[in-house]
Amino acid sequence: MNRFVEQLTGADGADLSGPLAGLGNASPGLHFELASGENPASFTQQYTDVASEKDARIKIAHGTTTLAFKFREGVLVATDSRATMGNIISSQSVKKVIEINPYLLGTMAGGAADCSFWERVLGMECRLYELRNRKRISVAAA
């Protein structure tokens, strides 16, 4: 078992007390540092909460976050789950990790309709390749 998994599961004998105690094995022993000050949220808002983003001293990055990690036991793919329409959050439960075929995963960002269309096209092209060549398509070819 790798070190990261041991830390998350408490298998390394780590002290599971602290700020996240009571969350069980979901996040044992993890601790995140926050911005200094009595209330980090209000500190950040005074520099970002303005009518026009151009006027803000701290520019907040916008966009989808996608992460993928390859390790000996397999891969881990993660994304955020928010969908927006302009400045409005339209959904907080969007599935952005998509299965192209049983061996290929993709992530989507941008217009959901466009992503869904190209996901179907790519899945269909991968299947056609398998039927024509009697072997799976490579990740590079996909």
N, CA, C and O atoms as CSV, one atom per row, in Angstrom:
chain,resi,resn,atom,element,x,y,z
A,1,MET,N,N,0.856,-1.181,0.000
A,1,MET,CA,C,0.000,0.000,0.000
A,1,MET,C,C,0.898,1.238,0.000
A,1,MET,O,O,1.863,1.302,0.762
A,2,ASN,N,N,0.586,2.224,-0.852
A,2,ASN,CA,C,1.492,3.374,-0.891
A,2,ASN,C,C,1.278,4.297,0.311
A,2,ASN,O,O,0.260,4.227,1.000
A,3,ARG,N,N,2.267,5.160,0.538
A,3,ARG,CA,C,2.294,6.027,1.729
A,3,ARG,C,C,1.069,6.929,1.808
A,3,ARG,O,O,0.507,7.106,2.889
A,4,PHE,N,N,0.649,7.497,0.691
A,4,PHE,CA,C,-0.505,8.390,0.682
A,4,PHE,C,C,-1.765,7.664,1.152
A,4,PHE,O,O,-2.517,8.190,1.973
A,5,VAL,N,N,-1.993,6.463,0.637
A,5,VAL,CA,C,-3.172,5.691,1.037
A,5,VAL,C,C,-3.089,5.342,2.511
A,5,VAL,O,O,-4.100,5.376,3.213
A,6,GLU,N,N,-1.878,5.001,2.996
A,6,GLU,CA,C,-1.715,4.692,4.418
A,6,GLU,C,C,-2.086,5.888,5.282
A,6,GLU,O,O,-2.729,5.731,6.320
A,7,GLN,N,N,-1.686,7.077,4.860
A,7,GLN,CA,C,-2.019,8.271,5.627
A,7,GLN,C,C,-3.524,8.517,5.639
A,7,GLN,O,O,-4.087,8.873,6.674
A,8,LEU,N,N,-4.170,8.331,4.509
A,8,LEU,CA,C,-5.613,8.581,4.437
A,8,LEU,C,C,-6.420,7.584,5.250
A,8,LEU,O,O,-7.454,7.933,5.818
A,9,THR,N,N,-5.957,6.359,5.306
A,9,THR,CA,C,-6.719,5.326,5.995
A,9,THR,C,C,-6.303,5.131,7.443
A,9,THR,O,O,-6.955,4.400,8.189
A,10,GLY,N,N,-5.218,5.785,7.842
A,10,GLY,CA,C,-4.745,5.613,9.208
A,10,GLY,C,C,-3.961,4.331,9.396
A,10,GLY,O,O,-3.643,3.965,10.527
A,11,ALA,N,N,-3.641,3.634,8.299
A,11,ALA,CA,C,-2.923,2.365,8.389
A,11,ALA,C,C,-1.488,2.543,8.855
A,11,ALA,O,O,-0.837,1.577,9.253
A,12,ASP,N,N,-0.987,3.787,8.806
A,12,ASP,CA,C,0.395,4.032,9.240
A,12,ASP,C,C,0.487,4.327,10.730
A,12,ASP,O,O,1.557,4.674,11.228
A,13,GLY,N,N,-0.634,4.191,11.452
A,13,GLY,CA,C,-0.645,4.434,12.887
A,13,GLY,C,C,-0.651,5.910,13.240
A,13,GLY,O,O,-0.347,6.272,14.376
A,14,ALA,N,N,-0.989,6.762,12.295
A,14,ALA,CA,C,-0.998,8.208,12.532
A,14,ALA,C,C,-2.041,8.578,13.574
A,14,ALA,O,O,-3.055,7.898,13.736
A,15,ASP,N,N,-1.769,9.667,14.273
A,15,ASP,CA,C,-2.700,10.202,15.262
A,15,ASP,C,C,-3.919,10.742,14.519
A,15,ASP,O,O,-3.796,11.647,13.695
A,16,LEU,N,N,-5.083,10.192,14.806
A,16,LEU,CA,C,-6.293,10.600,14.099
A,16,LEU,C,C,-7.054,11.692,14.833
A,16,LEU,O,O,-8.196,11.990,14.486
A,17,SER,N,N,-6.440,12.289,15.836
A,17,SER,CA,C,-7.097,13.390,16.538
A,17,SER,C,C,-6.788,14.682,15.800
A,17,SER,O,O,-6.090,14.667,14.786
A,18,GLY,N,N,-7.293,15.783,16.294
A,18,GLY,CA,C,-7.004,17.070,15.665
A,18,GLY,C,C,-8.254,17.686,15.086
A,18,GLY,O,O,-9.364,17.297,15.447
A,19,PRO,N,N,-8.088,18.642,14.193
A,19,PRO,CA,C,-9.227,19.398,13.697
A,19,PRO,C,C,-10.230,18.569,12.914
A,19,PRO,O,O,-11.389,18.967,12.789
A,20,LEU,N,N,-9.808,17.416,12.379
A,20,LEU,CA,C,-10.727,16.600,11.588
A,20,LEU,C,C,-11.176,15.360,12.340
A,20,LEU,O,O,-11.776,14.464,11.747
A,21,ALA,N,N,-10.897,15.293,13.639
A,21,ALA,CA,C,-11.343,14.148,14.428
A,21,ALA,C,C,-12.862,14.097,14.390
A,21,ALA,O,O,-13.514,15.140,14.329
A,22,GLY,N,N,-13.415,12.936,14.424
A,22,GLY,CA,C,-14.860,12.784,14.372
A,22,GLY,C,C,-15.352,12.541,12.958
A,22,GLY,O,O,-16.519,12.204,12.757
A,23,LEU,N,N,-14.475,12.708,11.972
A,23,LEU,CA,C,-14.865,12.423,10.603
A,23,LEU,C,C,-14.578,10.970,10.243
A,23,LEU,O,O,-14.780,10.553,9.103
A,24,GLY,N,N,-14.115,10.215,11.208
A,24,GLY,CA,C,-13.837,8.807,10.975
A,24,GLY,C,C,-12.668,8.633,10.039
A,24,GLY,O,O,-11.744,9.447,10.038
A,25,ASN,N,N,-12.693,7.584,9.244
A,25,ASN,CA,C,-11.589,7.298,8.329
A,25,ASN,C,C,-11.656,8.107,7.046
A,25,ASN,O,O,-10.796,7.944,6.179
A,26,ALA,N,N,-12.651,8.974,6.896
A,26,ALA,CA,C,-12.767,9.767,5.672
A,26,ALA,C,C,-11.556,10.659,5.477
A,26,ALA,O,O,-11.085,10.820,4.351
A,27,SER,N,N,-11.044,11.240,6.546
A,27,SER,CA,C,-9.875,12.115,6.416
A,27,SER,C,C,-9.073,12.138,7.714
A,27,SER,O,O,-8.870,13.207,8.291
A,28,PRO,N,N,-8.620,10.992,8.176
A,28,PRO,CA,C,-7.921,10.942,9.454
A,28,PRO,C,C,-6.548,11.596,9.388
A,28,PRO,O,O,-5.799,11.409,8.429
A,29,GLY,N,N,-6.236,12.358,10.415
A,29,GLY,CA,C,-4.916,12.910,10.537
A,29,GLY,C,C,-4.556,14.009,9.550
A,29,GLY,O,O,-3.435,14.519,9.579
A,30,LEU,N,N,-5.483,14.384,8.677
A,30,LEU,CA,C,-5.183,15.437,7.720
A,30,LEU,C,C,-5.412,16.795,8.366
A,30,LEU,O,O,-6.344,16.972,9.151
A,31,HIS,N,N,-4.558,17.745,8.032
A,31,HIS,CA,C,-4.696,19.085,8.578
A,31,HIS,C,C,-4.364,20.082,7.472
A,31,HIS,O,O,-3.334,19.959,6.808
A,32,PHE,N,N,-5.225,21.055,7.278
A,32,PHE,CA,C,-5.017,22.060,6.257
A,32,PHE,C,C,-4.778,23.404,6.913
A,32,PHE,O,O,-5.515,23.805,7.814
A,33,GLU,N,N,-3.754,24.095,6.465
A,33,GLU,CA,C,-3.443,25.415,6.990
A,33,GLU,C,C,-4.331,26.446,6.309
A,33,GLU,O,O,-4.566,26.374,5.103
A,34,LEU,N,N,-4.823,27.405,7.085
A,34,LEU,CA,C,-5.646,28.482,6.562
A,34,LEU,C,C,-4.871,29.786,6.621
A,34,LEU,O,O,-3.860,29.898,7.315
A,35,ALA,N,N,-5.365,30.770,5.879
A,35,ALA,CA,C,-4.738,32.088,5.914
A,35,ALA,C,C,-4.756,32.611,7.341
A,35,ALA,O,O,-5.681,32.334,8.106
A,36,SER,N,N,-3.717,33.374,7.692
A,36,SER,CA,C,-3.652,33.887,9.049
A,36,SER,C,C,-4.740,34.938,9.258
A,36,SER,O,O,-5.255,35.512,8.299
A,37,GLY,N,N,-5.074,35.177,10.492
A,37,GLY,CA,C,-6.128,36.130,10.827
A,37,GLY,C,C,-7.235,35.427,11.573
A,37,GLY,O,O,-7.328,34.199,11.573
A,38,GLU,N,N,-8.084,36.231,12.215
A,38,GLU,CA,C,-9.177,35.637,12.986
A,38,GLU,C,C,-10.206,34.966,12.087
A,38,GLU,O,O,-10.718,33.895,12.413
A,39,ASN,N,N,-10.508,35.595,10.957
A,39,ASN,CA,C,-11.509,35.046,10.052
A,39,ASN,C,C,-10.950,35.081,8.622
A,39,ASN,O,O,-11.062,36.102,7.944
A,40,PRO,N,N,-10.351,33.977,8.162
A,40,PRO,CA,C,-9.742,33.965,6.838
A,40,PRO,C,C,-10.716,34.316,5.718
A,40,PRO,O,O,-10.318,34.937,4.732
A,41,ALA,N,N,-11.989,33.929,5.851
A,41,ALA,CA,C,-12.971,34.220,4.802
A,41,ALA,C,C,-13.188,35.722,4.645
A,41,ALA,O,O,-13.203,36.229,3.524
A,42,SER,N,N,-13.357,36.441,5.760
A,42,SER,CA,C,-13.576,37.885,5.647
A,42,SER,C,C,-12.318,38.596,5.168
A,42,SER,O,O,-12.404,39.594,4.452
A,43,PHE,N,N,-11.141,38.086,5.560
A,43,PHE,CA,C,-9.880,38.649,5.078
A,43,PHE,C,C,-9.806,38.554,3.552
A,43,PHE,O,O,-9.453,39.522,2.879
A,44,THR,N,N,-10.143,37.384,3.017
A,44,THR,CA,C,-10.094,37.187,1.571
A,44,THR,C,C,-11.152,38.021,0.864
A,44,THR,O,O,-10.885,38.578,-0.201
A,45,GLN,N,N,-12.356,38.116,1.440
A,45,GLN,CA,C,-13.444,38.862,0.795
A,45,GLN,C,C,-13.133,40.350,0.662
A,45,GLN,O,O,-13.580,40.981,-0.295
A,46,GLN,N,N,-12.385,40.918,1.587
A,46,GLN,CA,C,-12.102,42.347,1.486
A,46,GLN,C,C,-11.255,42.676,0.261
A,46,GLN,O,O,-11.236,43.819,-0.194
A,47,TYR,N,N,-10.548,41.665,-0.278
A,47,TYR,CA,C,-9.720,41.893,-1.460
A,47,TYR,C,C,-10.337,41.350,-2.750
A,47,TYR,O,O,-9.874,41.687,-3.840
A,48,THR,N,N,-11.364,40.522,-2.645
A,48,THR,CA,C,-11.949,39.923,-3.847
A,48,THR,C,C,-13.401,40.293,-4.064
A,48,THR,O,O,-13.881,40.198,-5.193
A,49,ASP,N,N,-14.117,40.708,-3.043
A,49,ASP,CA,C,-15.552,40.943,-3.124
A,49,ASP,C,C,-15.840,42.363,-3.610
A,49,ASP,O,O,-16.196,43.233,-2.815
A,50,VAL,N,N,-15.689,42.590,-4.884
A,50,VAL,CA,C,-15.960,43.903,-5.446
A,50,VAL,C,C,-16.930,43.745,-6.608
A,50,VAL,O,O,-17.097,42.650,-7.145
A,51,ALA,N,N,-17.570,44.851,-6.993
A,51,ALA,CA,C,-18.572,44.790,-8.055
A,51,ALA,C,C,-17.970,44.323,-9.381
A,51,ALA,O,O,-18.598,43.559,-10.115
A,52,SER,N,N,-16.780,44.770,-9.678
A,52,SER,CA,C,-16.130,44.392,-10.932
A,52,SER,C,C,-14.868,43.620,-10.624
A,52,SER,O,O,-14.057,44.063,-9.810
A,53,GLU,N,N,-14.682,42.477,-11.255
A,53,GLU,CA,C,-13.489,41.669,-10.993
A,53,GLU,C,C,-12.218,42.421,-11.378
A,53,GLU,O,O,-11.158,42.163,-10.807
A,54,LYS,N,N,-12.303,43.350,-12.341
A,54,LYS,CA,C,-11.123,44.132,-12.732
A,54,LYS,C,C,-10.591,44.948,-11.563
A,54,LYS,O,O,-9.388,45.196,-11.469
A,55,ASP,N,N,-11.492,45.369,-10.664
A,55,ASP,CA,C,-11.103,46.204,-9.539
A,55,ASP,C,C,-10.568,45.403,-8.352
A,55,ASP,O,O,-10.023,45.985,-7.414
A,56,ALA,N,N,-10.715,44.096,-8.379
A,56,ALA,CA,C,-10.286,43.268,-7.252
A,56,ALA,C,C,-8.766,43.213,-7.192
A,56,ALA,O,O,-8.104,43.112,-8.225
A,57,ARG,N,N,-8.211,43.280,-5.982
A,57,ARG,CA,C,-6.756,43.200,-5.809
A,57,ARG,C,C,-6.271,41.764,-5.989
A,57,ARG,O,O,-5.143,41.540,-6.429
A,58,ILE,N,N,-7.120,40.790,-5.651
A,58,ILE,CA,C,-6.790,39.380,-5.849
A,58,ILE,C,C,-7.721,38.852,-6.927
A,58,ILE,O,O,-8.941,38.878,-6.762
A,59,LYS,N,N,-7.165,38.378,-8.018
A,59,LYS,CA,C,-7.960,37.823,-9.117
A,59,LYS,C,C,-8.153,36.328,-8.869
A,59,LYS,O,O,-7.183,35.580,-8.746
A,60,ILE,N,N,-9.399,35.908,-8.799
A,60,ILE,CA,C,-9.719,34.504,-8.576
A,60,ILE,C,C,-9.769,33.803,-9.939
A,60,ILE,O,O,-10.454,34.263,-10.852
A,61,ALA,N,N,-9.047,32.697,-10.070
A,61,ALA,CA,C,-9.051,31.933,-11.319
A,61,ALA,C,C,-10.393,31.219,-11.474
A,61,ALA,O,O,-10.976,30.746,-10.499
A,62,HIS,N,N,-10.860,31.151,-12.694
A,62,HIS,CA,C,-12.124,30.482,-12.996
A,62,HIS,C,C,-11.850,29.314,-13.936
A,62,HIS,O,O,-10.895,29.341,-14.712
A,63,GLY,N,N,-12.677,28.311,-13.860
A,63,GLY,CA,C,-12.538,27.180,-14.766
A,63,GLY,C,C,-12.680,25.868,-14.036
A,63,GLY,O,O,-12.782,25.820,-12.810
A,64,THR,N,N,-12.685,24.815,-14.810
A,64,THR,CA,C,-12.815,23.471,-14.270
A,64,THR,C,C,-11.457,22.966,-13.800
A,64,THR,O,O,-10.430,23.208,-14.436
A,65,THR,N,N,-11.473,22.265,-12.682
A,65,THR,CA,C,-10.258,21.642,-12.166
A,65,THR,C,C,-10.325,20.154,-12.462
A,65,THR,O,O,-11.270,19.483,-12.047
A,66,THR,N,N,-9.338,19.632,-13.171
A,66,THR,CA,C,-9.264,18.196,-13.407
A,66,THR,C,C,-7.864,17.725,-13.023
A,66,THR,O,O,-6.867,18.376,-13.336
A,67,LEU,N,N,-7.810,16.603,-12.350
A,67,LEU,CA,C,-6.547,16.014,-11.901
A,67,LEU,C,C,-6.529,14.543,-12.279
A,67,LEU,O,O,-7.560,13.871,-12.226
A,68,ALA,N,N,-5.372,14.046,-12.657
A,68,ALA,CA,C,-5.210,12.614,-12.916
A,68,ALA,C,C,-3.839,12.200,-12.408
A,68,ALA,O,O,-2.843,12.882,-12.650
A,69,PHE,N,N,-3.798,11.093,-11.711
A,69,PHE,CA,C,-2.557,10.571,-11.157
A,69,PHE,C,C,-2.382,9.125,-11.593
A,69,PHE,O,O,-3.311,8.322,-11.502
A,70,LYS,N,N,-1.199,8.805,-12.061
A,70,LYS,CA,C,-0.864,7.436,-12.441
A,70,LYS,C,C,0.058,6.880,-11.369
A,70,LYS,O,O,1.045,7.521,-11.005
A,71,PHE,N,N,-0.252,5.700,-10.861
A,71,PHE,CA,C,0.602,5.050,-9.876
A,71,PHE,C,C,0.606,3.554,-10.142
A,71,PHE,O,O,-0.136,3.074,-10.999
A,72,ARG,N,N,1.415,2.831,-9.431
A,72,ARG,CA,C,1.621,1.409,-9.708
A,72,ARG,C,C,0.310,0.610,-9.735
A,72,ARG,O,O,0.155,-0.287,-10.563
A,73,GLU,N,N,-0.610,0.919,-8.857
A,73,GLU,CA,C,-1.845,0.143,-8.764
A,73,GLU,C,C,-2.927,0.576,-9.748
A,73,GLU,O,O,-3.943,-0.108,-9.870
A,74,GLY,N,N,-2.743,1.678,-10.444
A,74,GLY,CA,C,-3.771,2.134,-11.391
A,74,GLY,C,C,-3.714,3.628,-11.598
A,74,GLY,O,O,-2.644,4.235,-11.556
A,75,VAL,N,N,-4.863,4.209,-11.819
A,75,VAL,CA,C,-4.953,5.656,-12.007
A,75,VAL,C,C,-6.068,6.209,-11.116
A,75,VAL,O,O,-6.989,5.492,-10.723
A,76,LEU,N,N,-5.957,7.490,-10.813
A,76,LEU,CA,C,-6.972,8.197,-10.046
A,76,LEU,C,C,-7.301,9.456,-10.835
A,76,LEU,O,O,-6.413,10.256,-11.129
A,77,VAL,N,N,-8.570,9.635,-11.180
A,77,VAL,CA,C,-9.009,10.809,-11.937
A,77,VAL,C,C,-10.057,11.525,-11.097
A,77,VAL,O,O,-10.987,10.904,-10.582
A,78,ALA,N,N,-9.896,12.840,-10.963
A,78,ALA,CA,C,-10.832,13.621,-10.151
A,78,ALA,C,C,-11.096,14.961,-10.831
A,78,ALA,O,O,-10.231,15.509,-11.516
A,79,THR,N,N,-12.294,15.470,-10.631
A,79,THR,CA,C,-12.673,16.785,-11.155
A,79,THR,C,C,-13.525,17.494,-10.119
A,79,THR,O,O,-13.977,16.885,-9.150
A,80,ASP,N,N,-13.742,18.785,-10.329
A,80,ASP,CA,C,-14.743,19.459,-9.523
A,80,ASP,C,C,-16.109,19.040,-10.068
A,80,ASP,O,O,-16.178,18.305,-11.053
A,81,SER,N,N,-17.187,19.493,-9.445
A,81,SER,CA,C,-18.509,19.046,-9.899
A,81,SER,C,C,-19.477,20.203,-10.129
A,81,SER,O,O,-20.689,19.994,-10.199
A,82,ARG,N,N,-18.955,21.406,-10.245
A,82,ARG,CA,C,-19.820,22.567,-10.458
A,82,ARG,C,C,-19.996,22.890,-11.927
A,82,ARG,O,O,-19.068,22.770,-12.728
A,83,ALA,N,N,-21.210,23.302,-12.263
A,83,ALA,CA,C,-21.504,23.839,-13.594
A,83,ALA,C,C,-22.053,25.244,-13.391
A,83,ALA,O,O,-22.869,25.487,-12.502
A,84,THR,N,N,-21.591,26.161,-14.229
A,84,THR,CA,C,-22.032,27.538,-14.102
A,84,THR,C,C,-22.655,28.037,-15.391
A,84,THR,O,O,-22.398,27.515,-16.476
A,85,MET,N,N,-23.481,29.060,-15.240
A,85,MET,CA,C,-24.035,29.805,-16.364
A,85,MET,C,C,-23.719,31.255,-16.048
A,85,MET,O,O,-24.458,31.921,-15.324
A,86,GLY,N,N,-22.604,31.741,-16.604
A,86,GLY,CA,C,-22.156,33.084,-16.242
A,86,GLY,C,C,-21.675,33.085,-14.808
A,86,GLY,O,O,-20.791,32.307,-14.447
A,87,ASN,N,N,-22.255,33.961,-13.976
A,87,ASN,CA,C,-21.876,34.031,-12.564
A,87,ASN,C,C,-22.770,33.183,-11.669
A,87,ASN,O,O,-22.640,33.229,-10.446
A,88,ILE,N,N,-23.667,32.415,-12.259
A,88,ILE,CA,C,-24.626,31.616,-11.490
A,88,ILE,C,C,-24.210,30.154,-11.508
A,88,ILE,O,O,-23.912,29.599,-12.565
A,89,ILE,N,N,-24.190,29.526,-10.326
A,89,ILE,CA,C,-23.911,28.094,-10.241
A,89,ILE,C,C,-25.200,27.368,-10.584
A,89,ILE,O,O,-26.177,27.452,-9.840
A,90,SER,N,N,-25.211,26.653,-11.709
A,90,SER,CA,C,-26.431,25.986,-12.147
A,90,SER,C,C,-26.565,24.586,-11.562
A,90,SER,O,O,-27.678,24.083,-11.413
A,91,SER,N,N,-25.455,23.958,-11.233
A,91,SER,CA,C,-25.493,22.629,-10.630
A,91,SER,C,C,-24.207,22.396,-9.856
A,91,SER,O,O,-23.141,22.874,-10.245
A,92,GLN,N,N,-24.314,21.658,-8.754
A,92,GLN,CA,C,-23.128,21.302,-7.981
A,92,GLN,C,C,-22.866,19.806,-8.022
A,92,GLN,O,O,-22.087,19.286,-7.223
A,93,SER,N,N,-23.516,19.110,-8.952
A,93,SER,CA,C,-23.346,17.648,-9.000
A,93,SER,C,C,-23.159,17.138,-10.431
A,93,SER,O,O,-23.714,16.101,-10.796
A,94,VAL,N,N,-22.390,17.853,-11.232
A,94,VAL,CA,C,-22.140,17.452,-12.608
A,94,VAL,C,C,-21.055,16.384,-12.631
A,94,VAL,O,O,-20.038,16.512,-11.949
A,95,LYS,N,N,-21.267,15.342,-13.407
A,95,LYS,CA,C,-20.285,14.268,-13.561
A,95,LYS,C,C,-19.349,14.658,-14.702
A,95,LYS,O,O,-19.731,14.580,-15.870
A,96,LYS,N,N,-18.129,15.078,-14.374
A,96,LYS,CA,C,-17.184,15.550,-15.385
A,96,LYS,C,C,-16.134,14.515,-15.766
A,96,LYS,O,O,-15.363,14.740,-16.699
A,97,VAL,N,N,-16.086,13.391,-15.067
A,97,VAL,CA,C,-15.226,12.288,-15.486
A,97,VAL,C,C,-16.105,11.390,-16.335
A,97,VAL,O,O,-17.137,10.902,-15.874
A,98,ILE,N,N,-15.697,11.172,-17.575
A,98,ILE,CA,C,-16.529,10.415,-18.506
A,98,ILE,C,C,-15.798,9.169,-18.975
A,98,ILE,O,O,-14.585,9.192,-19.180
A,99,GLU,N,N,-16.530,8.099,-19.143
A,99,GLU,CA,C,-15.956,6.846,-19.605
A,99,GLU,C,C,-16.094,6.782,-21.120
A,99,GLU,O,O,-17.203,6.739,-21.652
A,100,ILE,N,N,-14.962,6.776,-21.802
A,100,ILE,CA,C,-14.961,6.648,-23.260
A,100,ILE,C,C,-15.195,5.186,-23.633
A,100,ILE,O,O,-16.024,4.882,-24.491
A,101,ASN,N,N,-14.471,4.299,-22.995
A,101,ASN,CA,C,-14.662,2.858,-23.101
A,101,ASN,C,C,-14.130,2.262,-21.796
A,101,ASN,O,O,-13.669,3.015,-20.939
A,102,PRO,N,N,-14.177,0.957,-21.616
A,102,PRO,CA,C,-13.725,0.393,-20.334
A,102,PRO,C,C,-12.259,0.657,-19.987
A,102,PRO,O,O,-11.843,0.418,-18.854
A,103,TYR,N,N,-11.473,1.149,-20.951
A,103,TYR,CA,C,-10.053,1.375,-20.712
A,103,TYR,C,C,-9.632,2.837,-20.827
A,103,TYR,O,O,-8.472,3.158,-20.570
A,104,LEU,N,N,-10.536,3.720,-21.203
A,104,LEU,CA,C,-10.214,5.130,-21.391
A,104,LEU,C,C,-11.193,6.007,-20.630
A,104,LEU,O,O,-12.407,5.821,-20.712
A,105,LEU,N,N,-10.651,6.963,-19.891
A,105,LEU,CA,C,-11.472,7.961,-19.222
A,105,LEU,C,C,-11.120,9.320,-19.786
A,105,LEU,O,O,-10.007,9.535,-20.265
A,106,GLY,N,N,-12.062,10.229,-19.728
A,106,GLY,CA,C,-11.814,11.600,-20.126
A,106,GLY,C,C,-12.420,12.523,-19.094
A,106,GLY,O,O,-13.212,12.092,-18.256
A,107,THR,N,N,-12.059,13.774,-19.150
A,107,THR,CA,C,-12.694,14.772,-18.296
A,107,THR,C,C,-13.233,15.866,-19.189
A,107,THR,O,O,-12.696,16.123,-20.267
A,108,MET,N,N,-14.299,16.512,-18.739
A,108,MET,CA,C,-14.875,17.546,-19.579
A,108,MET,C,C,-14.805,18.904,-18.907
A,108,MET,O,O,-14.922,19.036,-17.689
A,109,ALA,N,N,-14.607,19.912,-19.754
A,109,ALA,CA,C,-14.587,21.299,-19.312
A,109,ALA,C,C,-15.143,22.130,-20.459
A,109,ALA,O,O,-14.929,21.808,-21.628
A,110,GLY,N,N,-15.841,23.175,-20.131
A,110,GLY,CA,C,-16.450,23.999,-21.175
A,110,GLY,C,C,-17.924,23.677,-21.303
A,110,GLY,O,O,-18.556,23.238,-20.342
A,111,GLY,N,N,-18.465,23.890,-22.465
A,111,GLY,CA,C,-19.889,23.660,-22.705
A,111,GLY,C,C,-20.259,22.200,-22.563
A,111,GLY,O,O,-19.681,21.346,-23.235
A,112,ALA,N,N,-21.209,21.903,-21.703
A,112,ALA,CA,C,-21.597,20.512,-21.425
A,112,ALA,C,C,-22.142,19.821,-22.665
A,112,ALA,O,O,-21.861,18.642,-22.884
A,113,ALA,N,N,-22.917,20.530,-23.480
A,113,ALA,CA,C,-23.478,19.915,-24.679
A,113,ALA,C,C,-22.372,19.520,-25.650
A,113,ALA,O,O,-22.406,18.428,-26.218
A,114,ASP,N,N,-21.389,20.403,-25.847
A,114,ASP,CA,C,-20.270,20.084,-26.734
A,114,ASP,C,C,-19.486,18.896,-26.204
A,114,ASP,O,O,-19.122,18.000,-26.966
A,115,CYS,N,N,-19.223,18.882,-24.904
A,115,CYS,CA,C,-18.466,17.781,-24.308
A,115,CYS,C,C,-19.202,16.459,-24.468
A,115,CYS,O,O,-18.589,15.444,-24.799
A,116,SER,N,N,-20.502,16.462,-24.238
A,116,SER,CA,C,-21.294,15.237,-24.373
A,116,SER,C,C,-21.263,14.728,-25.811
A,116,SER,O,O,-21.139,13.527,-26.051
A,117,PHE,N,N,-21.375,15.646,-26.757
A,117,PHE,CA,C,-21.339,15.264,-28.172
A,117,PHE,C,C,-20.003,14.615,-28.510
A,117,PHE,O,O,-19.976,13.527,-29.085
A,118,TRP,N,N,-18.883,15.274,-28.158
A,118,TRP,CA,C,-17.567,14.748,-28.516
A,118,TRP,C,C,-17.224,13.486,-27.744
A,118,TRP,O,O,-16.461,12.652,-28.230
A,119,GLU,N,N,-17.780,13.334,-26.543
A,119,GLU,CA,C,-17.595,12.083,-25.804
A,119,GLU,C,C,-18.220,10.925,-26.581
A,119,GLU,O,O,-17.612,9.864,-26.720
A,120,ARG,N,N,-19.430,11.134,-27.081
A,120,ARG,CA,C,-20.106,10.081,-27.861
A,120,ARG,C,C,-19.359,9.784,-29.154
A,120,ARG,O,O,-19.201,8.621,-29.527
A,121,VAL,N,N,-18.897,10.827,-29.842
A,121,VAL,CA,C,-18.155,10.635,-31.088
A,121,VAL,C,C,-16.869,9.860,-30.827
A,121,VAL,O,O,-16.559,8.918,-31.556
A,122,LEU,N,N,-16.116,10.244,-29.800
A,122,LEU,CA,C,-14.864,9.562,-29.486
A,122,LEU,C,C,-15.117,8.105,-29.098
A,122,LEU,O,O,-14.383,7.215,-29.526
A,123,GLY,N,N,-16.142,7.859,-28.298
A,123,GLY,CA,C,-16.484,6.492,-27.917
A,123,GLY,C,C,-16.835,5.645,-29.135
A,123,GLY,O,O,-16.438,4.484,-29.232
A,124,MET,N,N,-17.580,6.235,-30.059
A,124,MET,CA,C,-17.970,5.526,-31.277
A,124,MET,C,C,-16.740,5.237,-32.154
A,124,MET,O,O,-16.609,4.134,-32.687
A,125,GLU,N,N,-15.850,6.208,-32.305
A,125,GLU,CA,C,-14.642,6.016,-33.109
A,125,GLU,C,C,-13.729,4.960,-32.493
A,125,GLU,O,O,-13.123,4.166,-33.212
A,126,CYS,N,N,-13.630,4.947,-31.172
A,126,CYS,CA,C,-12.821,3.924,-30.489
A,126,CYS,C,C,-13.401,2.537,-30.743
A,126,CYS,O,O,-12.660,1.584,-30.984
A,127,ARG,N,N,-14.719,2.425,-30.688
A,127,ARG,CA,C,-15.367,1.127,-30.930
A,127,ARG,C,C,-15.176,0.680,-32.375
A,127,ARG,O,O,-14.916,-0.496,-32.627
A,128,LEU,N,N,-15.298,1.594,-33.316
A,128,LEU,CA,C,-15.082,1.256,-34.724
A,128,LEU,C,C,-13.648,0.777,-34.955
A,128,LEU,O,O,-13.422,-0.169,-35.711
A,129,TYR,N,N,-12.688,1.424,-34.309
A,129,TYR,CA,C,-11.296,1.008,-34.417
A,129,TYR,C,C,-11.139,-0.432,-33.926
A,129,TYR,O,O,-10.475,-1.241,-34.574
A,130,GLU,N,N,-11.751,-0.751,-32.782
A,130,GLU,CA,C,-11.668,-2.108,-32.232
A,130,GLU,C,C,-12.254,-3.128,-33.195
A,130,GLU,O,O,-11.683,-4.201,-33.390
A,131,LEU,N,N,-13.397,-2.798,-33.801
A,131,LEU,CA,C,-14.043,-3.736,-34.723
A,131,LEU,C,C,-13.211,-3.939,-35.989
A,131,LEU,O,O,-13.103,-5.057,-36.492
A,132,ARG,N,N,-12.629,-2.865,-36.497
A,132,ARG,CA,C,-11.841,-2.959,-37.731
A,132,ARG,C,C,-10.501,-3.661,-37.508
A,132,ARG,O,O,-10.061,-4.437,-38.356
A,133,ASN,N,N,-9.858,-3.398,-36.387
A,133,ASN,CA,C,-8.492,-3.859,-36.159
A,133,ASN,C,C,-8.367,-5.004,-35.159
A,133,ASN,O,O,-7.273,-5.523,-34.936
A,134,ARG,N,N,-9.472,-5.389,-34.567
A,134,ARG,CA,C,-9.507,-6.485,-33.588
A,134,ARG,C,C,-8.536,-6.277,-32.440
A,134,ARG,O,O,-7.976,-7.236,-31.909
A,135,LYS,N,N,-8.336,-5.012,-32.056
A,135,LYS,CA,C,-7.536,-4.694,-30.883
A,135,LYS,C,C,-7.994,-3.312,-30.363
A,135,LYS,O,O,-8.598,-2.518,-31.085
A,136,ARG,N,N,-7.682,-3.071,-29.101
A,136,ARG,CA,C,-8.057,-1.787,-28.494
A,136,ARG,C,C,-7.244,-0.657,-29.089
A,136,ARG,O,O,-6.093,-0.843,-29.484
A,137,ILE,N,N,-7.843,0.501,-29.148
A,137,ILE,CA,C,-7.136,1.683,-29.595
A,137,ILE,C,C,-6.193,2.152,-28.486
A,137,ILE,O,O,-6.513,2.007,-27.306
A,138,SER,N,N,-5.045,2.707,-28.846
A,138,SER,CA,C,-4.119,3.208,-27.841
A,138,SER,C,C,-4.606,4.555,-27.332
A,138,SER,O,O,-5.412,5.222,-27.981
A,139,VAL,N,N,-4.113,4.946,-26.172
A,139,VAL,CA,C,-4.478,6.253,-25.612
A,139,VAL,C,C,-4.019,7.359,-26.554
A,139,VAL,O,O,-4.750,8.324,-26.780
A,140,ALA,N,N,-2.820,7.230,-27.103
A,140,ALA,CA,C,-2.305,8.255,-28.012
A,140,ALA,C,C,-3.157,8.370,-29.268
A,140,ALA,O,O,-3.383,9.475,-29.763
A,141,ALA,N,N,-3.628,7.252,-29.784
A,141,ALA,CA,C,-4.448,7.276,-31.006
A,141,ALA,C,C,-5.839,7.821,-30.730
A,141,ALA,O,O,-6.440,8.463,-31.592
A,142,ALA,N,N,-6.347,7.572,-29.549
A,142,ALA,CA,C,-7.697,8.052,-29.219
A,142,ALA,C,C,-7.693,9.561,-29.191
A,142,ALA,O,O,-8.728,10.176,-28.933
